Amino acid sequence: MANSKPYVILSAAMSVDGKIATRKGKSKFSSNKDLARVHRLRGSVDAILVGRNTVSVDNPSLTVRHAKGRNPIRIILDPKATISSSSKIVKTSKKIPSMAIVSEIAPARRTSLLVKKGLEVIRCGKIKIDLKKLLSILARRGIRKILIEGGGTTNWYFLKEKLVDEIIITITPYVVGGKEAISLVEGHGFENISYPLKLKQVKKVGNEIVLHYII
């Protein structure tokens, strides 16, 4: 089992009430010190993974900028290949290795466009992304450690499939509230309280607390 999938770390910054974005998609919670920590973490992994919604709302670069380190491979879960060609990831994909993971229903014209832009396209799953199969593919390619940076729906599916090995959460000094604000874990949710975590470390950084769990 040790070599069948990469080691998966889920990382996020959230408000004290468990939100990773406001109802309008604002998600800049971390302080500069915490950003530096996150970017050091990015520089230590082989790949960084997000869902299509995160790319659409945040338009992240997913690079290492606030610390020294190499840029990891960028992986976007995009079942229908709808990621915008004007996104930062697509526009820089010829310089920084990037993958779009799509399903079998993704239109060929869309996947061809992504390939032309510089992304590697991997079909994995009929309608939804088959995460277990994807991790197996990535492991065979030598990717040993992956950092997941959300959003809430992506976090849910990885946790639901029990594919996460470690969780690092920064609790920031904000309250967001609201049913429409994105929580750390979205999705259908577990019926029972049956997903215990082991607290490995607690660290105070300025006005923030970093919680480090292993599963």
C-alpha positions as CSV (number, residue, x, y, z in Angstrom):
1,M,0.0,0.0,0.0
2,A,2.9,2.3,0.7
3,N,3.8,2.6,-2.9
4,S,0.3,2.4,-4.4
5,K,-0.4,6.1,-3.9
6,P,1.4,9.3,-3.1
7,Y,1.4,10.7,0.5
8,V,-1.4,13.2,0.6
9,I,-1.4,16.4,2.7
10,L,-4.5,18.5,2.9
11,S,-3.7,22.2,3.7
12,A,-6.0,25.2,4.3
13,A,-6.5,28.4,6.2
14,M,-9.9,28.9,7.7
15,S,-11.8,31.3,9.9
16,V,-12.6,30.3,13.5
17,D,-16.1,29.2,12.3
18,G,-14.6,26.8,9.8
19,K,-15.0,28.8,6.6
20,I,-12.3,28.9,3.9
21,A,-14.0,31.6,1.8
22,T,-16.8,34.2,2.2
23,R,-20.0,33.9,0.3
24,K,-18.5,36.1,-2.4
25,G,-15.4,33.9,-2.7
26,K,-12.9,36.0,-0.8
27,S,-10.3,33.6,0.8
28,K,-7.2,35.7,1.7
29,F,-7.2,34.7,5.4
30,S,-3.5,34.0,6.0
31,S,-0.9,36.4,7.4
32,N,2.4,36.9,5.6
33,K,4.1,34.5,8.1
34,D,1.6,31.8,7.4
35,L,1.9,32.3,3.7
36,A,5.7,31.8,4.0
37,R,5.0,28.6,5.8
38,V,2.6,27.4,3.2
39,H,5.0,28.2,0.4
40,R,7.8,26.3,2.1
41,L,5.4,23.4,2.3
42,R,4.6,23.8,-1.4
43,G,8.3,23.7,-2.2
44,S,8.7,20.4,-0.3
45,V,6.1,18.4,-2.3
46,D,6.1,16.9,-5.8
47,A,2.6,18.2,-6.8
48,I,-0.1,20.6,-5.7
49,L,-3.8,19.8,-6.4
50,V,-6.9,22.0,-6.6
51,G,-10.4,21.7,-8.0
52,R,-11.7,23.6,-11.0
53,N,-13.8,25.9,-8.8
54,T,-10.8,27.1,-6.9
55,V,-9.1,28.0,-10.2
56,S,-12.3,29.8,-11.4
57,V,-12.8,31.8,-8.2
58,D,-9.3,32.5,-6.9
59,N,-7.3,32.2,-10.2
60,P,-4.2,31.1,-8.2
61,S,-0.7,30.6,-9.6
62,L,0.1,27.7,-7.2
63,T,3.8,28.5,-7.3
64,V,6.4,29.0,-4.6
65,R,6.9,32.7,-4.1
66,H,7.0,33.6,-0.4
67,A,9.9,31.1,0.3
68,K,12.7,29.4,-1.4
69,G,11.9,26.2,-3.3
70,R,11.1,24.7,-6.6
71,N,7.6,24.9,-8.1
72,P,5.6,21.6,-7.8
73,I,3.6,20.1,-10.6
74,R,0.2,21.8,-10.7
75,I,-2.8,19.4,-10.9
76,I,-6.3,20.7,-11.6
77,L,-9.4,18.4,-11.2
78,D,-11.6,19.5,-14.1
79,P,-14.0,16.8,-15.1
80,K,-15.5,18.6,-18.2
81,A,-12.3,20.5,-19.2
82,T,-14.0,23.9,-18.6
83,I,-11.0,25.7,-17.0
84,S,-10.5,29.1,-18.6
85,S,-7.6,29.5,-21.0
86,S,-7.0,32.9,-19.4
87,S,-6.3,31.5,-16.0
88,K,-2.8,32.0,-14.5
89,I,-2.2,28.3,-14.5
90,V,-3.0,27.8,-18.1
91,K,-1.1,30.9,-19.2
92,T,2.0,29.6,-17.5
93,S,1.7,25.9,-18.2
94,K,4.5,25.9,-20.8
95,K,6.9,27.1,-18.1
96,I,5.6,25.2,-15.1
97,P,4.5,21.5,-15.5
98,S,0.7,21.4,-15.2
99,M,-2.0,18.7,-15.5
100,A,-5.7,18.8,-16.2
101,I,-7.5,15.7,-14.9
102,V,-10.7,15.2,-16.9
103,S,-13.4,12.6,-17.2
104,E,-14.4,10.7,-20.3
105,I,-17.2,13.2,-21.0
106,A,-14.8,16.1,-21.5
107,P,-15.1,17.4,-25.1
108,A,-12.2,16.6,-27.3
109,R,-12.0,20.2,-28.6
110,R,-11.6,21.4,-25.0
111,T,-8.9,18.9,-24.1
112,S,-7.1,19.6,-27.3
113,L,-7.1,23.3,-26.5
114,L,-5.6,22.6,-23.1
115,V,-2.9,20.5,-24.7
116,K,-2.0,23.3,-27.1
117,K,-1.7,25.7,-24.1
118,G,0.9,23.3,-22.6
119,L,-1.1,21.2,-20.1
120,E,-0.9,17.5,-19.9
121,V,-4.5,16.1,-20.0
122,I,-5.3,12.8,-18.3
123,R,-8.7,11.2,-18.6
124,C,-9.5,9.4,-15.4
125,G,-13.1,8.4,-14.7
126,K,-16.3,8.2,-16.7
127,I,-18.3,11.2,-15.4
128,K,-16.5,12.0,-12.2
129,I,-12.7,11.9,-11.5
130,D,-11.7,8.5,-10.1
131,L,-9.4,9.7,-7.4
132,K,-8.0,6.3,-6.4
133,K,-7.1,5.6,-10.0
134,L,-5.6,9.1,-10.4
135,L,-3.3,8.6,-7.3
136,S,-2.2,5.3,-8.7
137,I,-1.3,6.9,-12.0
138,L,0.6,9.7,-10.3
139,A,2.5,7.2,-8.1
140,R,3.7,5.3,-11.1
141,R,5.0,8.6,-12.5
142,G,7.2,9.1,-9.5
143,I,5.0,11.6,-7.6
144,R,5.5,10.7,-4.0
145,K,3.9,13.6,-2.1
146,I,0.9,15.8,-3.0
147,L,-0.5,18.9,-1.4
148,I,-4.2,19.5,-1.7
149,E,-5.3,23.2,-1.4
150,G,-9.0,22.7,-1.8
151,G,-11.6,23.9,-2.1
152,G,-14.3,22.4,0.1
153,T,-15.7,20.0,-2.4
154,T,-12.3,18.6,-3.4
155,N,-11.4,18.2,0.3
156,W,-14.6,16.3,0.8
157,Y,-14.0,13.8,-1.9
158,F,-10.5,13.0,-0.8
159,L,-11.6,12.6,2.8
160,K,-14.6,10.5,1.8
161,E,-12.4,8.1,-0.1
162,K,-9.9,8.1,2.9
163,L,-7.1,9.2,0.7
164,V,-5.7,11.9,3.0
165,D,-2.7,11.1,5.2
166,E,-2.1,14.4,6.9
167,I,-4.1,17.6,7.6
168,I,-2.5,21.0,8.3
169,I,-5.0,23.8,9.2
170,T,-4.3,27.4,10.1
171,I,-7.0,28.9,12.2
172,T,-7.1,32.7,11.4
173,P,-8.7,35.4,13.6
174,Y,-11.8,36.0,11.6
175,V,-15.5,35.1,11.7
176,V,-17.2,34.7,8.3
177,G,-20.6,33.1,8.9
178,G,-23.3,32.4,6.4
179,K,-24.8,29.3,4.8
180,E,-23.3,30.3,1.4
181,A,-19.8,30.7,2.7
182,I,-17.5,27.7,1.8
183,S,-16.6,25.4,4.6
184,L,-13.3,23.5,5.0
185,V,-15.2,20.4,3.9
186,E,-18.3,20.6,1.8
187,G,-20.1,17.7,0.1
188,H,-22.8,15.4,1.6
189,G,-21.0,14.9,4.9
190,F,-20.5,11.8,7.0
191,E,-23.5,10.4,8.8
192,N,-21.6,9.5,11.9
193,I,-18.7,10.9,13.9
194,S,-16.3,8.3,12.8
195,Y,-13.2,10.1,11.2
196,P,-10.8,10.5,14.2
197,L,-7.6,12.5,13.7
198,K,-4.4,12.4,15.8
199,L,-3.1,15.8,16.8
200,K,0.6,15.9,16.1
201,Q,1.5,19.5,16.7
202,V,-0.1,22.8,17.7
203,K,1.9,26.0,16.9
204,K,1.0,29.6,17.6
205,V,2.1,32.0,14.8
206,G,1.3,35.6,15.8
207,N,-2.4,35.8,15.9
208,E,-3.0,32.4,14.2
209,I,-2.9,28.8,15.3
210,V,-1.6,26.0,13.1
211,L,-3.0,22.6,13.8
212,H,-1.2,19.6,12.4
213,Y,-3.1,16.3,12.3
214,I,-2.2,12.8,11.0
215,I,-4.7,10.2,10.1
